[in-house]
Amino acid sequence: LIQNIETSCGCLSASYDKKPIPPGGEGSIEVQFDSKGQYGKQYKIITIFANIPEKVTEIKVLANINY
């Protein structure tokens, strides 16, 4: 069960299905990045809090914004 998702900045958003995922099952997280006002190399983190042994999982998002 995903309990919460936090992002490292307001330019990053994540949404997920609130239904429990059975052991061995799969789920998905949709991530959107708003690059407005961003330039150059960007490093963002999505932190997932769930009822798994690790308790916290991080997804790292890397982008290089050129205008």
Number of C-alpha atoms within 10 A of each C-alpha: 15 18 11 13 18 14 17 13 11 8 14 17 16 15 12 13 12 11 9 12 13 9 8 5 7 8 13 9 11 9 13 11 14 10 14 8 7 14 12 10 10 12 11 15 15 19 16 18 17 15 10 11 6 8 11 14 12 13 11 10 13 11 14 11 13 9 5
